[in-house]
Amino acid sequence: MSHTDAGLRDLFLLRPDVVFLNHGSFGACPRPVFETCQRWQLELERQPVEFLGRRFEPLMRQARAALGATVGAAPDDLVYVPNATTGLNVVARSLPLAAGDEVLSTDHEYGALDRTWRFVCRQRGARYVRQPVPLPITSTEQVIGAIWAGMTARTRVLFVSHVTSPTAVILPVAELVRRARQAGIITVVDGAHAPGQIPLDLAALGADFYAGNCHKWMMAPKGSAFLYARREVQSLLEPLVVSWGWESDAPGPSRFVDHHEWQGTREIAPFLAVPAAIQFMEQHGWPQVRRACHELVRHARRAIADLTGLPPITPDAPEWFAQMASIPLPPCDAQALQRRLYDDFAVEVPIIDWHDRQFVRVSVQGYNTQPDIDALIEALRDLV
């Protein structure tokens, strides 16, 4: 457990009086990465015309190259966006859906994206299908079978999370993408929680479109995320914001970048700080940190199950959860419990309501230690 320790905690800006077990919601940025972001902001203000007018393209190209090397994508197949929801809105609003078409998904998706797809489908006369994937999950075949049961002759798009938000389950995305490709179905993956938490090779994965956050598990500053599009399908996308790059006649993939990257004056320091976040992980042996975090999550799952008598929702294996797990609780008022955990015990952790069931979603990052988990267990012992 040596790689999650108080020494790493000192490199973060988090308040020392709070037990922070909610990295999954908004992330937390290490001090050196945050300072890099501030330096970029200062550099912009010192000469805004030079920075945005003359240096923007090469700086963004370097930031895309560093990110691409980490997530397994060519730099020109990525564009930076403020968050994964924005990137997925680009895709959902662009795809050529017609009346009667179906977008197949699961009932484990992030609420903002459920709303995005319902909004788009309502406009086009299409249908958003939330296929149930029942808990507990026991096997890959069970998950794929449950999702595939929603496939019809009208299915045009498969939309799934790489790591689900409410239930914190790693879905078997590679196999789902492979099957969808064989069936001629467009694949869109919500990777909000994946980059930095689980290894990623976008080219090998083969999804048509993939949006991921850098500000969560990669620990980059808030407002840094990316949209990846496979080269063969980039022409399907229309920019959310039409700006100077729209009528670009650049060849090939750089047209994708031109259409989506430049949006006039906006804050790009978080994007430019992503290479510093990647460097931070490399300097601090992040594969070992991730393994240590996973072990703490395993401990939390076991200890809370012992407390409640409720079995976990997935097998105890790294292919199903990494640094985040949703752990079942007895029936309770989720909002009230979350408030009391924070107000009475200074434990910041979300209590999730999903299908009339309650879960505590525990996120463990490198700054967390065994005493953090113990504090949560003790608080739950009191309250549950």
C-alpha positions as CSV (number, residue, x, y, z in Angstrom):
1,M,0.0,0.0,0.0
2,S,3.1,2.2,0.0
3,H,2.1,4.1,-3.2
4,T,-1.0,5.7,-1.6
5,D,0.5,7.7,1.2
6,A,0.5,11.0,3.0
7,G,3.5,12.1,0.9
8,L,1.4,12.0,-2.3
9,R,-1.5,13.7,-0.4
10,D,0.8,16.7,0.2
11,L,1.1,17.2,-3.5
12,F,-2.7,17.9,-3.8
13,L,-4.6,21.1,-2.9
14,L,-7.4,19.2,-1.1
15,R,-8.4,20.4,2.4
16,P,-6.8,18.3,5.1
17,D,-9.9,18.3,7.3
18,V,-12.0,16.4,4.7
19,V,-11.9,12.7,3.9
20,F,-12.2,13.0,0.1
21,L,-13.5,9.8,-1.4
22,N,-15.2,11.4,-4.4
23,H,-12.5,11.8,-7.0
24,G,-14.9,10.4,-9.6
25,S,-17.2,13.5,-9.6
26,F,-14.8,16.3,-10.6
27,G,-11.3,15.0,-10.0
28,A,-8.6,16.8,-8.0
29,C,-5.5,18.4,-9.6
30,P,-2.0,18.0,-8.1
31,R,-0.3,21.2,-7.1
32,P,2.5,21.1,-9.8
33,V,-0.1,20.5,-12.6
34,F,-2.3,23.3,-11.3
35,E,0.7,25.7,-11.2
36,T,1.5,24.7,-14.8
37,C,-2.0,25.7,-15.8
38,Q,-1.6,29.1,-14.0
39,R,1.7,29.7,-15.8
40,W,-0.1,29.2,-19.1
41,Q,-2.8,31.6,-18.0
42,L,-0.2,34.2,-17.1
43,E,1.6,33.7,-20.4
44,L,-1.6,34.4,-22.3
45,E,-2.3,37.6,-20.4
46,R,1.3,38.9,-21.0
47,Q,0.8,38.9,-24.8
48,P,-2.7,37.8,-25.7
49,V,-2.3,38.4,-29.5
50,E,0.9,36.5,-29.7
51,F,-0.5,33.6,-27.6
52,L,-3.8,33.1,-29.3
53,G,-3.0,34.6,-32.7
54,R,0.4,33.1,-33.4
55,R,1.1,30.3,-30.9
56,F,-2.3,28.6,-30.5
57,E,-1.9,26.0,-33.3
58,P,1.6,24.7,-32.4
59,L,0.8,24.7,-28.6
60,M,-2.4,22.8,-29.2
61,R,-0.7,20.4,-31.5
62,Q,1.9,19.6,-28.8
63,A,-0.9,19.1,-26.2
64,R,-2.8,16.7,-28.6
65,A,0.4,14.8,-29.3
66,A,1.1,14.2,-25.6
67,L,-2.5,13.1,-25.0
68,G,-2.6,10.9,-28.1
69,A,0.6,9.1,-27.0
70,T,-1.1,8.3,-23.7
71,V,-4.5,7.2,-25.0
72,G,-3.4,5.4,-28.2
73,A,-4.6,7.9,-30.8
74,A,-3.0,9.9,-33.6
75,P,-2.9,13.6,-32.6
76,D,-5.1,14.7,-35.5
77,D,-7.8,12.2,-34.5
78,L,-8.3,14.1,-31.2
79,V,-9.7,17.5,-30.3
80,Y,-9.8,19.1,-26.9
81,V,-13.3,19.9,-25.4
82,P,-14.2,21.3,-22.0
83,N,-15.7,18.0,-20.8
84,A,-16.9,14.6,-22.1
85,T,-20.5,15.7,-22.2
86,T,-19.6,18.5,-24.7
87,G,-17.7,16.0,-26.9
88,L,-20.6,13.6,-26.8
89,N,-23.0,16.4,-27.7
90,V,-20.9,17.0,-30.8
91,V,-21.5,13.4,-31.8
92,A,-25.1,13.0,-30.9
93,R,-26.2,16.2,-32.6
94,S,-24.2,15.3,-35.8
95,L,-25.2,11.7,-36.5
96,P,-27.6,11.2,-39.4
97,L,-30.5,9.8,-37.4
98,A,-33.9,9.5,-39.2
99,A,-37.5,8.9,-38.0
100,G,-37.8,5.3,-36.6
101,D,-34.0,4.9,-36.1
102,E,-32.9,3.6,-32.7
103,V,-30.0,4.4,-30.4
104,L,-29.2,1.4,-28.2
105,S,-27.8,2.1,-24.7
106,T,-28.0,0.7,-21.2
107,D,-29.8,1.7,-18.0
108,H,-26.4,2.5,-16.4
109,E,-25.6,5.6,-18.3
110,Y,-24.8,9.1,-17.0
111,G,-28.0,11.2,-16.6
112,A,-26.7,14.1,-18.7
113,L,-26.1,11.8,-21.7
114,D,-29.5,10.1,-21.3
115,R,-30.9,13.6,-21.6
116,T,-28.7,14.4,-24.6
117,W,-29.8,11.4,-26.6
118,R,-33.5,11.9,-25.6
119,F,-33.2,15.5,-26.8
120,V,-31.7,14.5,-30.2
121,C,-34.0,11.5,-30.7
122,R,-37.1,13.7,-30.0
123,Q,-36.0,16.2,-32.7
124,R,-35.4,13.4,-35.3
125,G,-38.3,11.1,-34.5
126,A,-35.8,8.5,-33.4
127,R,-35.9,6.3,-30.3
128,Y,-33.5,6.0,-27.4
129,V,-33.5,2.5,-26.0
130,R,-32.1,2.0,-22.4
131,Q,-31.5,-1.7,-22.3
132,P,-31.5,-3.1,-18.7
133,V,-28.3,-4.7,-17.5
134,P,-29.4,-6.3,-14.2
135,L,-27.3,-6.5,-11.1
136,P,-25.4,-8.4,-9.9
137,I,-23.2,-8.8,-12.9
138,T,-21.6,-12.2,-13.1
139,S,-19.9,-12.5,-16.5
140,T,-19.0,-10.7,-19.7
141,E,-21.4,-12.9,-21.6
142,Q,-24.3,-11.8,-19.3
143,V,-23.6,-8.1,-19.9
144,I,-23.2,-8.5,-23.7
145,G,-26.3,-10.7,-23.9
146,A,-28.4,-8.2,-21.9
147,I,-27.3,-5.3,-24.1
148,W,-27.5,-7.2,-27.4
149,A,-31.1,-8.3,-26.6
150,G,-32.1,-4.6,-27.4
151,M,-30.6,-4.8,-30.9
152,T,-33.2,-4.5,-33.7
153,A,-33.2,-3.9,-37.5
154,R,-33.7,-0.2,-36.6
155,T,-30.6,0.1,-34.4
156,R,-28.2,2.7,-35.9
157,V,-26.0,3.6,-32.9
158,L,-24.6,1.8,-29.9
159,F,-23.9,4.2,-27.0
160,V,-22.2,2.8,-23.9
161,S,-20.0,4.0,-21.0
162,H,-16.5,2.5,-20.7
163,V,-16.9,2.9,-16.9
164,T,-20.5,3.5,-15.8
165,S,-21.2,6.6,-13.6
166,P,-23.9,5.4,-11.2
167,T,-22.7,1.8,-10.8
168,A,-19.0,2.2,-11.5
169,V,-18.8,-0.9,-13.6
170,I,-16.2,-1.4,-16.4
171,L,-18.2,-2.6,-19.3
172,P,-16.8,-5.0,-21.9
173,V,-16.6,-2.2,-24.5
174,A,-14.0,-3.9,-26.8
175,E,-16.3,-6.9,-27.5
176,L,-19.4,-4.7,-27.9
177,V,-17.6,-2.4,-30.4
178,R,-16.4,-5.5,-32.3
179,R,-19.9,-6.9,-32.6
180,A,-21.4,-3.5,-33.5
181,R,-18.8,-3.0,-36.3
182,Q,-19.7,-6.4,-37.8
183,A,-23.4,-5.3,-37.7
184,G,-22.6,-2.0,-39.4
185,I,-23.7,0.0,-36.3
186,I,-22.0,3.3,-35.3
187,T,-20.3,3.0,-31.8
188,V,-20.1,6.0,-29.4
189,V,-18.3,5.5,-26.1
190,D,-18.6,7.7,-23.0
191,G,-15.2,7.4,-21.5
192,A,-15.6,10.1,-18.9
193,H,-14.1,7.9,-16.1
194,A,-11.6,5.8,-18.2
195,P,-8.5,7.9,-19.0
196,G,-6.0,7.7,-16.2
197,Q,-8.0,5.0,-14.3
198,I,-7.7,2.1,-16.8
199,P,-5.2,1.7,-19.7
200,L,-6.6,3.0,-23.0
201,D,-5.6,2.3,-26.6
202,L,-8.3,4.0,-28.7
203,A,-6.9,2.9,-32.1
204,A,-7.0,-0.8,-30.9
205,L,-10.4,-0.4,-29.3
206,G,-11.8,0.7,-32.6
207,A,-14.8,2.7,-31.4
208,D,-16.1,5.2,-34.0
209,F,-16.3,8.0,-31.4
210,Y,-14.9,8.2,-27.9
211,A,-15.1,11.1,-25.4
212,G,-13.0,11.1,-22.2
213,N,-12.2,13.5,-19.4
214,C,-8.7,14.5,-18.5
215,H,-9.8,16.4,-15.4
216,K,-11.0,13.3,-13.6
217,W,-8.6,10.4,-13.3
218,M,-5.8,12.0,-15.3
219,M,-5.8,14.8,-12.7
220,A,-5.6,17.6,-15.3
221,P,-7.2,21.0,-14.5
222,K,-11.0,21.3,-14.7
223,G,-12.2,22.0,-18.3
224,S,-9.9,19.6,-20.0
225,A,-11.4,16.6,-22.0
226,F,-11.2,15.2,-25.5
227,L,-13.2,13.9,-28.3
228,Y,-11.7,11.1,-30.5
229,A,-13.1,10.2,-33.9
230,R,-11.9,7.4,-36.1
231,R,-10.6,8.9,-39.3
232,E,-13.2,7.1,-41.5
233,V,-16.1,8.7,-39.7
234,Q,-14.7,12.2,-38.9
235,S,-16.7,13.7,-41.8
236,L,-19.9,12.8,-40.1
237,L,-19.3,15.4,-37.3
238,E,-20.4,19.0,-37.4
239,P,-18.9,21.5,-34.9
240,L,-21.1,22.7,-32.0
241,V,-19.5,26.1,-32.5
242,V,-19.0,27.2,-36.1
243,S,-15.9,29.4,-36.2
244,W,-13.0,30.3,-38.5
245,G,-12.0,26.7,-39.1
246,W,-15.3,25.7,-40.7
247,E,-14.4,26.3,-44.3
248,S,-11.0,24.8,-44.0
249,D,-9.8,23.0,-47.1
250,A,-7.0,21.2,-45.1
251,P,-6.5,17.6,-46.2
252,G,-7.6,14.6,-44.2
253,P,-7.8,14.5,-40.5
254,S,-6.5,18.1,-39.9
255,R,-9.9,19.3,-41.2
256,F,-11.5,17.5,-38.2
257,V,-9.2,19.5,-36.0
258,D,-9.8,22.8,-37.9
259,H,-13.6,22.4,-37.6
260,H,-13.6,21.7,-33.9
261,E,-10.5,23.2,-32.2
262,W,-10.6,27.0,-32.8
263,Q,-13.7,28.6,-31.2
264,G,-12.4,32.2,-30.8
265,T,-11.3,33.5,-27.4
266,R,-11.5,30.9,-24.8
267,E,-9.5,29.4,-21.9
268,I,-7.0,26.9,-23.3
269,A,-4.7,26.7,-20.3
270,P,-6.3,23.5,-19.0
271,F,-5.7,21.8,-22.3
272,L,-2.1,22.9,-22.3
273,A,-1.6,21.6,-18.8
274,V,-2.6,18.0,-19.8
275,P,1.0,17.1,-20.7
276,A,2.0,18.1,-17.2
277,A,-0.7,15.8,-15.7
278,I,0.7,13.0,-17.8
279,Q,4.2,13.8,-16.7
280,F,3.0,13.8,-13.0
281,M,1.7,10.3,-13.4
282,E,4.9,9.1,-15.0
283,Q,7.1,10.6,-12.3
284,H,5.1,9.0,-9.5
285,G,4.8,5.5,-10.8
286,W,1.1,5.6,-11.6
287,P,0.7,1.9,-12.5
288,Q,1.7,1.0,-9.0
289,V,-0.5,3.8,-7.5
290,R,-3.5,2.5,-9.5
291,R,-2.9,-1.0,-8.2
292,A,-2.7,0.2,-4.6
293,C,-5.9,2.3,-5.1
294,H,-7.6,-0.8,-6.5
295,E,-6.6,-2.8,-3.3
296,L,-8.1,0.0,-1.1
297,V,-11.4,-0.2,-3.1
298,R,-11.4,-4.0,-2.7
299,H,-11.0,-3.5,1.0
300,A,-13.9,-1.0,1.1
301,R,-16.1,-3.3,-0.8
302,R,-15.5,-6.2,1.6
303,A,-15.8,-4.1,4.7
304,I,-19.0,-2.4,3.7
305,A,-20.5,-5.8,2.6
306,D,-19.6,-7.2,6.1
307,L,-21.3,-4.2,7.6
308,T,-24.5,-4.4,5.6
309,G,-24.7,-8.1,4.7
310,L,-25.3,-7.1,1.1
311,P,-23.3,-8.8,-1.7
312,P,-21.2,-6.8,-4.2
313,I,-22.6,-6.0,-7.6
314,T,-19.7,-7.4,-9.7
315,P,-17.0,-10.1,-9.2
316,D,-13.9,-9.1,-7.3
317,A,-11.7,-8.6,-10.3
318,P,-9.9,-5.7,-12.0
319,E,-11.8,-6.2,-15.3
320,W,-15.0,-5.1,-13.5
321,F,-13.8,-2.2,-11.3
322,A,-10.6,-0.2,-10.9
323,Q,-10.3,2.8,-8.5
324,M,-14.0,3.3,-8.1
325,A,-16.8,1.0,-6.9
326,S,-20.5,1.4,-6.1
327,I,-21.3,-0.6,-3.0
328,P,-24.9,-1.5,-2.1
329,L,-26.5,0.0,1.0
330,P,-29.7,-0.9,2.8
331,P,-32.7,1.3,1.8
332,C,-32.1,4.8,2.9
333,D,-32.6,8.5,2.1
334,A,-29.6,9.0,-0.2
335,Q,-29.5,12.8,0.0
336,A,-29.8,12.8,3.8
337,L,-27.1,10.2,4.3
338,Q,-24.7,12.0,2.0
339,R,-25.3,15.2,3.9
340,R,-24.8,13.6,7.3
341,L,-21.6,11.9,6.2
342,Y,-20.2,15.3,5.2
343,D,-21.7,17.5,8.0
344,D,-21.1,15.1,10.9
345,F,-18.0,13.1,9.8
346,A,-16.4,15.3,7.1
347,V,-16.5,12.4,4.6
348,E,-17.1,13.5,1.0
349,V,-18.6,10.6,-0.8
350,P,-21.6,10.3,-3.1
351,I,-24.7,8.2,-2.2
352,I,-26.2,7.1,-5.5
353,D,-29.9,6.4,-6.1
354,W,-30.3,4.0,-9.0
355,H,-33.5,2.0,-9.7
356,D,-34.8,2.6,-6.2
357,R,-31.6,1.2,-4.7
358,Q,-28.9,3.1,-2.8
359,F,-25.1,2.7,-3.2
360,V,-22.1,4.4,-1.8
361,R,-19.7,5.2,-4.7
362,V,-16.2,5.1,-3.3
363,S,-13.4,6.6,-5.4
364,V,-9.8,6.1,-4.4
365,Q,-7.0,8.2,-5.8
366,G,-3.3,8.3,-5.0
367,Y,-3.8,10.8,-2.1
368,N,-6.2,8.4,-0.3
369,T,-5.0,6.1,2.5
370,Q,-6.3,3.2,4.6
371,P,-7.4,5.7,7.4
372,D,-9.7,7.4,4.8
373,I,-11.5,4.1,4.2
374,D,-11.6,3.4,7.9
375,A,-13.3,6.8,8.5
376,L,-16.0,6.0,5.9
377,I,-16.6,2.5,7.5
378,E,-16.9,4.0,11.0
379,A,-19.3,6.7,9.8
380,L,-21.5,4.2,7.9
381,R,-21.5,2.0,11.0
382,D,-23.0,4.9,13.0
383,L,-25.4,6.0,10.3
384,V,-26.5,2.8,8.6
